């Protein structure tokens, strides 16, 4: 039972970080799209989402180690 609970916590933690990453990346992306800096699907959008993903992964790992799920 404890192992199942641990897996659930880890999956929930990862899911939360995916939501956080997507939300922050979209908020950063919106002004670039609205101001015509790049269009949907351009390299700039890919870079924006990739860069925020790298930051989210680093933060998620650091926080994961501290909260000890």
Secondary structure as UniProt FT lines:
FT   HELIX           2..34
FT   TURN            35..36
FT   TURN            40..41
FT   HELIX           43..67
//
